[in-house]
Amino acid sequence: MKVLITIMRLELLQLWRDSTSRVLGLLLLVLTVYAVGSSTAGYSEAEREHHHLTETARDKMVHQKPTSPHMAGHYGHIAFKPATFLQAVDPGVNVFTGTTVRVEAHTQNRDVFAPAGGRSSLVRFGEFSFSLLLQVVVPLLILFTCYRSVLADRANGSLKILLCQGISMRMLVLGRACAYSGVFVGYLLLAAAGYGAVFLLRHEGAGDGDGILLRLLALVLLYALYYMLLVGSVVFASAFSRDASGLLAGLLSVWLIITIILPKAAANIGEQHAPLPTSLEFAEGISSRRGDGINGHDRSNPHTAAFIDSVKRAYGVDSVEALPVKIGGLLMQADEEYNNRLYDEALGGIEAIIERQNRIGSLSSYLNPFMAVRNLSMALAGTDMHQHFHFTGSVELYRRELVATLNAQDALRESAYKDGKGKLTGRFWESSSDFEYAPPSLRWSLGHYVHELVAVWLWCFLVFFMIYFLSNKIRVS
């Protein structure tokens, strides 16, 4: 252990004296400050917009003029996706998915107003985020910093001297790897602490749930493992190689492949393996089946007529006018429930296709640790596709409850919430609750990424195996 500590101390001292390392460290500091500042500013703006729009929508809903329950269902309401602190760390799919959903009867609207929708392609795909810094830039700096860690000793002849003094190649590689891992994990901890401090100063009292701290710790652990396996791999390659320029070119090629080429290839393979239908095909698939069930707006529809007859038999009357309730409200709810079943079946097919596409990326984690880290980072930040579907599912449940309540009011001939003309007053809207999104637990989020979790630990075990069992077999001369 004493030898290991000595190797680490000497390597850190050498790293501090190296002017190139200091320049890279300064560059990393500048990029970190910019990433923290821009991400927290973006979160601040998103949070401010969310509160303003939520209050505005609530005010318009409560103070709308008296309206019939049926028309109120068509006018609907608006639900907004809340901004979160972890969204600023890793925006994930939130940059491309919408944040606003219109809630109305008979229609399951998609979310709209994606932040990237009004930007050029250059901005959308070149936006600098904190996760981009951690996933792409820092690994690149690891390559430039560590690739000469052992190779330099081989080039100047000091490697033989070190080994003659009783230091094994395994101990040398392990000590150098621990030294560089300490540097980059230390940077990660300082960056996380600085990010948290800036956030607390600018957003005092803000919170995103009881699991926010646990998710932050899990993010730090994830990136710490990623940096350690990268450092270990590069240091081992440095001990194995004899050509500095060839090693650097090879490492840069690997970095390019794992961060750009393989993720794009996995996405293309997934899209070809399980192509998604277009929006028009999705809508037409639902519309083509509407005639097979109740249509609340068409009394001549045979299914609608059969439903009306069943209601009259249930109440023991011969005509609609003799019913103690208004048949319109009952028809609208029956129409809504049939439409909901069609939508659930169609959306279930879409989610199954997306799951098949994402499975290609998940399985590629065994070949590419970057894919595992990227997917797990989005899951921990709550910005992956699974949580996006969780949000839209929550909005849909809220929509169905609201529409069912409106249809129930429409079916009543008299109600405390109606005026003399049968229209809903502001008292009804004041009693109605707004949409509130409760994000899922950390366990739920990680439960969709078993392959990624296994892949990360397998990669760490592989790097440890190479260093501990194969380092001593590297030839010096």
C-alpha positions as CSV (number, residue, x, y, z in Angstrom):
1,M,0.0,0.0,0.0
2,K,2.9,2.4,0.8
3,V,4.3,1.8,-2.7
4,L,1.0,2.4,-4.3
5,I,0.6,5.7,-2.4
6,T,4.1,6.8,-3.4
7,I,3.4,6.1,-7.1
8,M,0.2,8.1,-6.9
9,R,1.9,11.0,-5.1
10,L,4.7,11.2,-7.6
11,E,2.3,10.9,-10.6
12,L,0.1,13.7,-9.2
13,L,3.2,15.9,-8.7
14,Q,4.3,15.2,-12.2
15,L,0.9,16.1,-13.5
16,W,0.9,19.4,-11.6
17,R,4.3,20.3,-13.1
18,D,3.1,19.5,-16.7
19,S,2.1,22.7,-18.5
20,T,-0.1,20.9,-20.9
21,S,-2.1,19.4,-17.9
22,R,-2.5,22.9,-16.4
23,V,-3.8,24.2,-19.8
24,L,-6.3,21.4,-20.0
25,G,-7.3,21.9,-16.4
26,L,-8.0,25.6,-17.1
27,L,-10.0,24.7,-20.2
28,L,-12.1,22.3,-18.1
29,L,-12.7,24.9,-15.5
30,V,-13.9,27.4,-18.0
31,L,-16.2,24.9,-19.7
32,T,-17.5,23.8,-16.3
33,V,-18.3,27.4,-15.2
34,Y,-20.1,28.0,-18.5
35,A,-22.0,24.7,-18.3
36,V,-23.2,25.4,-14.8
37,G,-24.1,29.0,-15.5
38,S,-26.0,28.2,-18.7
39,S,-27.8,25.2,-17.4
40,T,-29.0,26.9,-14.2
41,A,-30.0,29.9,-16.2
42,G,-32.0,27.7,-18.5
43,Y,-33.7,25.9,-15.5
44,S,-34.5,29.3,-14.0
45,E,-36.2,30.4,-17.1
46,A,-38.1,27.2,-17.5
47,E,-39.2,27.3,-13.9
48,R,-40.4,30.9,-14.2
49,E,-42.3,30.1,-17.3
50,H,-44.0,27.1,-15.7
51,H,-45.3,29.0,-12.7
52,H,-46.5,31.9,-14.9
53,L,-48.3,29.7,-17.4
54,T,-49.8,27.5,-14.7
55,E,-51.2,30.5,-12.9
56,T,-52.4,32.1,-16.1
57,A,-54.2,28.9,-17.2
58,R,-55.8,28.5,-13.8
59,D,-57.0,32.1,-13.8
60,K,-58.6,31.7,-17.2
61,M,-60.3,28.4,-16.2
62,V,-61.8,29.8,-13.0
63,H,-62.9,33.1,-14.5
64,Q,-64.4,31.8,-17.7
65,K,-67.9,32.8,-18.5
66,P,-70.8,30.3,-17.7
67,T,-70.6,27.5,-20.2
68,S,-72.5,24.2,-20.7
69,P,-70.6,21.1,-19.5
70,H,-70.4,19.8,-23.0
71,M,-68.8,22.9,-24.5
72,A,-66.5,23.2,-21.4
73,G,-65.2,19.8,-22.3
74,H,-64.3,21.0,-25.8
75,Y,-62.7,24.2,-24.5
76,G,-60.7,22.1,-22.1
77,H,-57.7,23.1,-20.0
78,I,-53.9,23.1,-20.3
79,A,-51.4,21.0,-18.4
80,F,-47.7,21.9,-18.1
81,K,-44.7,19.7,-17.5
82,P,-42.9,21.0,-14.5
83,A,-39.2,22.1,-14.7
84,T,-36.8,20.1,-12.5
85,F,-33.4,20.7,-11.1
86,L,-32.0,17.5,-12.6
87,Q,-33.4,18.5,-16.0
88,A,-30.7,21.2,-15.9
89,V,-28.0,18.6,-15.3
90,D,-29.1,16.3,-18.2
91,P,-31.9,17.7,-20.4
92,G,-32.3,14.3,-22.1
93,V,-35.3,14.0,-24.4
94,N,-36.9,17.1,-22.8
95,V,-35.2,19.2,-25.5
96,F,-37.2,17.6,-28.2
97,T,-40.5,16.5,-26.5
98,G,-43.2,19.0,-25.7
99,T,-43.9,20.6,-22.3
100,T,-47.5,21.6,-22.8
101,V,-50.6,19.4,-23.3
102,R,-54.1,20.7,-24.1
103,V,-56.7,18.7,-22.1
104,E,-60.1,18.4,-23.9
105,A,-62.9,15.9,-24.5
106,H,-62.8,13.3,-27.3
107,T,-59.2,14.1,-28.1
108,Q,-55.9,12.9,-26.6
109,N,-53.6,15.7,-27.7
110,R,-49.9,15.2,-28.0
111,D,-47.6,17.5,-26.0
112,V,-46.5,20.5,-27.9
113,F,-44.1,23.5,-27.7
114,A,-40.8,21.6,-27.5
115,P,-37.9,23.9,-26.5
116,A,-35.9,22.9,-29.6
117,G,-38.8,23.3,-32.0
118,G,-38.1,26.9,-32.7
119,R,-34.3,26.6,-33.0
120,S,-32.1,25.8,-36.0
121,S,-30.7,22.4,-36.4
122,L,-27.2,23.8,-35.6
123,V,-28.4,25.0,-32.2
124,R,-30.5,21.9,-31.4
125,F,-27.6,19.5,-32.0
126,G,-24.8,21.7,-30.8
127,E,-26.3,22.9,-27.5
128,F,-23.7,22.7,-24.7
129,S,-25.1,21.1,-21.6
130,F,-23.7,19.9,-18.3
131,S,-24.3,16.3,-19.4
132,L,-22.5,16.9,-22.7
133,L,-19.5,18.1,-20.7
134,L,-19.5,15.1,-18.5
135,Q,-20.2,12.5,-21.2
136,V,-18.1,13.8,-24.1
137,V,-15.6,16.5,-23.2
138,V,-14.2,15.1,-19.9
139,P,-13.6,11.6,-21.5
140,L,-11.7,13.4,-24.3
141,L,-9.6,15.2,-21.7
142,I,-8.9,11.9,-20.0
143,L,-7.4,10.5,-23.2
144,F,-5.1,13.5,-23.6
145,T,-4.1,13.4,-20.0
146,C,-3.5,9.7,-19.5
147,Y,-2.2,8.4,-22.8
148,R,1.5,9.0,-21.9
149,S,1.3,7.9,-18.3
150,V,3.4,4.8,-18.7
151,L,4.4,5.3,-22.3
152,A,6.6,8.2,-21.4
153,D,8.6,6.0,-18.9
154,R,9.1,3.5,-21.6
155,A,10.3,6.2,-24.1
156,N,12.9,7.8,-21.7
157,G,14.1,4.4,-20.3
158,S,12.9,5.0,-16.8
159,L,10.4,2.1,-16.9
160,K,13.2,-0.5,-16.7
161,I,14.7,1.3,-13.7
162,L,11.3,1.4,-11.9
163,L,10.8,-2.4,-12.5
164,C,14.4,-3.1,-11.4
165,Q,13.6,-1.4,-8.0
166,G,11.0,-4.1,-7.3
167,I,7.9,-2.2,-8.6
168,S,5.7,-4.6,-10.6
169,M,4.0,-3.5,-13.8
170,R,0.7,-4.2,-12.1
171,M,1.5,-1.9,-9.2
172,L,2.7,0.8,-11.6
173,V,-0.4,0.7,-13.8
174,L,-2.7,0.5,-10.7
175,G,-0.9,3.4,-9.0
176,R,-1.1,5.6,-12.1
177,A,-4.7,4.7,-12.7
178,C,-5.6,5.5,-9.1
179,A,-3.8,8.9,-9.4
180,Y,-5.7,10.0,-12.5
181,S,-8.9,8.6,-11.2
182,G,-8.6,10.6,-8.1
183,V,-8.1,13.8,-10.2
184,F,-11.2,13.3,-12.3
185,V,-13.4,12.0,-9.6
186,G,-12.3,14.9,-7.5
187,Y,-13.2,17.2,-10.3
188,L,-16.6,15.5,-10.5
189,L,-17.2,16.0,-6.8
190,L,-16.2,19.7,-6.9
191,A,-18.3,20.3,-10.0
192,A,-21.3,18.7,-8.4
193,A,-20.8,20.7,-5.2
194,G,-20.4,23.9,-7.2
195,Y,-23.5,23.1,-9.2
196,G,-25.5,22.5,-6.1
197,A,-24.2,25.7,-4.5
198,V,-25.1,27.8,-7.5
199,F,-28.5,26.2,-7.7
200,L,-29.3,26.8,-4.0
201,L,-28.2,30.4,-4.2
202,R,-30.4,31.1,-7.3
203,H,-33.3,28.9,-6.3
204,E,-33.6,29.0,-2.6
205,G,-36.3,26.8,-1.2
206,A,-36.9,25.0,-4.6
207,G,-37.3,21.3,-4.5
208,D,-38.1,18.5,-6.9
209,G,-39.1,15.7,-4.6
210,D,-37.7,13.7,-1.7
211,G,-35.6,11.6,-4.0
212,I,-33.6,14.5,-5.4
213,L,-30.5,13.9,-3.2
214,L,-30.5,10.2,-3.9
215,R,-30.6,10.8,-7.6
216,L,-27.8,13.3,-7.4
217,L,-25.6,10.8,-5.5
218,A,-26.4,8.1,-8.0
219,L,-25.4,10.5,-10.8
220,V,-22.1,11.2,-9.2
221,L,-21.5,7.5,-8.6
222,L,-22.3,6.7,-12.2
223,Y,-19.9,9.2,-13.7
224,A,-17.2,8.3,-11.2
225,L,-17.4,4.7,-12.3
226,Y,-17.3,5.8,-15.9
227,Y,-14.2,7.9,-15.4
228,M,-12.4,5.2,-13.5
229,L,-13.0,2.6,-16.2
230,L,-11.9,5.1,-18.8
231,V,-8.7,6.0,-16.9
232,G,-7.9,2.4,-16.2
233,S,-8.3,1.5,-19.9
234,V,-6.2,4.3,-21.1
235,V,-3.4,3.7,-18.6
236,F,-3.4,0.0,-19.4
237,A,-3.2,0.9,-23.1
238,S,-0.3,3.3,-22.4
239,A,1.6,0.5,-20.6
240,F,1.0,-1.9,-23.5
241,S,1.8,0.6,-26.4
242,R,5.2,1.7,-27.7
243,D,4.2,4.5,-30.1
244,A,2.7,7.7,-28.6
245,S,1.3,9.1,-31.8
246,G,-0.2,5.8,-32.8
247,L,-1.8,5.3,-29.4
248,L,-3.3,8.8,-29.3
249,A,-4.7,8.4,-32.8
250,G,-6.2,5.0,-31.8
251,L,-7.7,6.4,-28.6
252,L,-9.2,9.3,-30.5
253,S,-10.7,6.9,-33.0
254,V,-12.2,4.8,-30.2
255,W,-13.6,8.0,-28.6
256,L,-15.2,9.0,-31.9
257,I,-16.7,5.6,-32.4
258,I,-18.2,5.1,-29.0
259,T,-19.6,8.7,-28.6
260,I,-20.8,9.4,-32.1
261,I,-20.8,6.6,-34.5
262,L,-22.1,3.7,-32.4
263,P,-25.0,5.6,-30.8
264,K,-26.1,6.8,-34.2
265,A,-25.8,3.4,-35.6
266,A,-27.8,1.9,-32.8
267,A,-30.5,4.4,-33.3
268,N,-30.6,3.7,-37.1
269,I,-30.7,0.0,-36.5
270,G,-33.5,0.3,-34.0
271,E,-35.5,2.5,-36.4
272,Q,-35.1,0.0,-39.2
273,H,-35.9,-2.9,-36.9
274,A,-39.1,-1.4,-35.6
275,P,-40.3,1.6,-37.7
276,L,-42.8,3.9,-36.2
277,P,-46.0,4.8,-38.0
278,T,-46.5,8.5,-39.0
279,S,-48.8,10.8,-37.1
280,L,-51.3,10.6,-39.9
281,E,-51.3,6.8,-39.9
282,F,-51.7,6.8,-36.1
283,A,-54.7,9.1,-36.3
284,E,-56.3,7.3,-39.2
285,G,-55.9,4.0,-37.4
286,I,-58.0,5.3,-34.5
287,S,-60.5,7.1,-36.8
288,S,-61.1,4.0,-38.9
289,R,-62.4,2.2,-35.8
290,R,-64.6,4.9,-34.4
291,G,-67.6,3.6,-36.4
292,D,-67.4,0.3,-34.6
293,G,-68.6,1.8,-31.3
294,I,-70.8,4.6,-29.8
295,N,-70.7,8.0,-31.3
296,G,-72.2,10.5,-28.9
297,H,-72.7,13.1,-31.6
298,D,-74.6,10.7,-34.0
299,R,-77.9,9.5,-32.7
300,S,-78.4,7.4,-35.9
301,N,-75.4,5.3,-35.1
302,P,-76.6,1.8,-34.3
303,H,-74.4,1.4,-31.3
304,T,-75.6,4.8,-30.0
305,A,-79.2,3.8,-30.5
306,A,-78.6,0.5,-28.7
307,F,-77.1,2.4,-25.8
308,I,-80.0,4.7,-25.5
309,D,-82.4,1.8,-25.5
310,S,-80.4,0.1,-22.7
311,V,-80.6,3.3,-20.6
312,K,-84.4,3.6,-21.1
313,R,-84.8,-0.1,-20.1
314,A,-82.6,0.5,-17.0
315,Y,-84.8,3.4,-15.9
316,G,-88.1,1.7,-17.0
317,V,-89.2,4.5,-19.3
318,D,-90.4,4.6,-22.9
319,S,-88.8,7.9,-24.0
320,V,-85.7,9.9,-23.5
321,E,-87.7,12.8,-22.2
322,A,-89.0,10.7,-19.3
323,L,-85.5,9.9,-18.1
324,P,-84.5,11.5,-14.7
325,V,-81.1,12.3,-16.3
326,K,-80.1,14.0,-19.5
327,I,-79.1,11.4,-22.1
328,G,-76.5,13.7,-23.7
329,G,-74.1,13.5,-20.7
330,L,-74.4,9.7,-20.6
331,L,-73.8,9.4,-24.3
332,M,-70.7,11.7,-24.1
333,Q,-69.2,9.6,-21.4
334,A,-69.9,6.3,-23.2
335,D,-68.4,7.8,-26.3
336,E,-65.4,9.0,-24.3
337,E,-64.8,5.5,-22.7
338,Y,-64.9,3.8,-26.1
339,N,-62.5,6.4,-27.6
340,N,-60.2,5.8,-24.6
341,R,-60.0,2.1,-25.3
342,L,-59.1,2.8,-28.9
343,Y,-56.4,5.2,-27.9
344,D,-55.0,2.9,-25.2
345,E,-54.6,0.1,-27.8
346,A,-53.0,2.4,-30.4
347,L,-50.7,4.0,-27.9
348,G,-49.7,0.7,-26.4
349,G,-48.6,-0.4,-29.9
350,I,-46.5,2.8,-30.3
351,E,-44.8,2.3,-26.9
352,A,-44.1,-1.3,-27.7
353,I,-42.4,-0.2,-31.0
354,I,-40.3,2.4,-29.1
355,E,-39.4,-0.1,-26.5
356,R,-38.1,-2.4,-29.3
357,Q,-36.1,0.4,-30.7
358,N,-34.6,1.3,-27.4
359,R,-33.7,-2.3,-26.7
360,I,-31.1,-2.1,-29.5
361,G,-29.4,0.8,-27.6
362,S,-29.6,-1.0,-24.3
363,L,-28.0,-4.2,-25.7
364,S,-25.3,-2.1,-27.3
365,S,-24.2,-1.0,-23.8
366,Y,-22.3,-4.3,-23.6
367,L,-20.2,-3.1,-26.5
368,N,-20.2,0.6,-25.7
369,P,-20.1,1.9,-22.1
370,F,-21.0,5.3,-23.3
371,M,-24.5,4.1,-24.2
372,A,-25.0,2.7,-20.8
373,V,-23.8,5.9,-19.1
374,R,-25.9,8.1,-21.4
375,N,-29.1,6.1,-20.8
376,L,-28.6,5.8,-17.1
377,S,-27.9,9.5,-16.8
378,M,-31.2,10.4,-18.4
379,A,-33.0,7.9,-16.2
380,L,-31.5,9.3,-13.0
381,A,-32.2,12.9,-14.2
382,G,-35.8,11.9,-15.0
383,T,-35.5,13.1,-18.6
384,D,-35.6,9.8,-20.5
385,M,-38.4,8.5,-22.7
386,H,-39.9,6.3,-20.1
387,Q,-40.5,9.2,-17.7
388,H,-41.8,11.3,-20.6
389,F,-44.5,8.6,-21.2
390,H,-45.1,8.6,-17.4
391,F,-45.9,12.3,-17.6
392,T,-48.2,12.0,-20.7
393,G,-49.9,9.1,-19.0
394,S,-50.5,11.2,-15.9
395,V,-51.9,14.0,-18.1
396,E,-54.2,11.5,-19.8
397,L,-55.6,10.3,-16.4
398,Y,-56.2,13.9,-15.4
399,R,-58.0,14.5,-18.7
400,R,-60.3,11.5,-18.3
401,E,-61.2,12.4,-14.7
402,L,-62.0,16.0,-15.7
403,V,-64.0,15.0,-18.7
404,A,-65.9,12.3,-16.7
405,T,-66.8,15.0,-14.1
406,L,-68.0,17.3,-16.9
407,N,-70.1,14.6,-18.4
408,A,-71.6,13.7,-15.0
409,Q,-72.6,17.4,-14.6
410,D,-74.0,17.4,-18.1
411,A,-76.2,14.3,-17.2
412,L,-77.7,16.1,-14.2
413,R,-80.9,18.0,-14.8
414,E,-80.1,20.1,-11.7
415,S,-76.8,20.8,-10.0
416,A,-75.4,23.2,-7.4
417,Y,-72.7,24.1,-9.9
418,K,-75.2,25.2,-12.7
419,D,-77.1,28.4,-13.1
420,G,-80.7,28.7,-14.3
421,K,-79.7,28.0,-17.9
422,G,-77.9,24.8,-17.0
423,K,-74.4,26.3,-17.5
424,L,-71.5,25.7,-15.2
425,T,-70.5,28.6,-13.0
426,G,-67.2,29.7,-11.6
427,R,-68.0,27.7,-8.4
428,F,-67.5,24.5,-10.3
429,W,-64.1,25.5,-11.6
430,E,-63.0,26.7,-8.2
431,S,-63.7,23.3,-6.8
432,S,-61.8,21.6,-9.7
433,S,-58.1,20.7,-9.0
434,D,-55.3,21.6,-11.3
435,F,-53.0,19.0,-12.9
436,E,-50.1,18.1,-10.5
437,Y,-47.4,15.8,-11.7
438,A,-45.8,13.3,-9.3
439,P,-42.6,11.9,-10.8
440,P,-41.9,8.2,-10.3
441,S,-39.4,6.8,-7.8
442,L,-35.7,6.1,-8.5
443,R,-36.3,2.4,-8.4
444,W,-39.0,2.7,-11.1
445,S,-36.7,4.8,-13.3
446,L,-33.7,2.4,-13.0
447,G,-36.0,-0.7,-13.5
448,H,-36.1,0.0,-17.2
449,Y,-32.3,-0.1,-17.6
450,V,-31.2,-3.4,-16.3
451,H,-29.0,-4.1,-19.3
452,E,-27.2,-0.7,-18.7
453,L,-26.7,-1.4,-15.0
454,V,-25.2,-4.8,-15.7
455,A,-23.1,-3.4,-18.6
456,V,-21.5,-0.7,-16.4
457,W,-20.4,-3.2,-13.7
458,L,-19.2,-5.7,-16.3
459,W,-17.0,-3.0,-17.9
460,C,-15.6,-2.0,-14.6
461,F,-14.8,-5.7,-13.8
462,L,-13.2,-6.1,-17.2
463,V,-10.9,-3.1,-16.7
464,F,-9.9,-4.3,-13.2
465,F,-9.3,-7.8,-14.7
466,M,-7.0,-6.3,-17.3
467,I,-5.0,-4.3,-14.8
468,Y,-4.7,-6.9,-12.1
469,F,-4.2,-10.0,-14.1
470,L,-2.7,-8.9,-17.4
471,S,-0.4,-6.0,-16.5
472,N,2.4,-8.2,-15.3
473,K,2.4,-10.0,-18.7
474,I,3.2,-6.8,-20.6
475,R,6.8,-7.0,-22.0
476,V,9.1,-4.1,-21.2
477,S,11.5,-4.5,-24.1
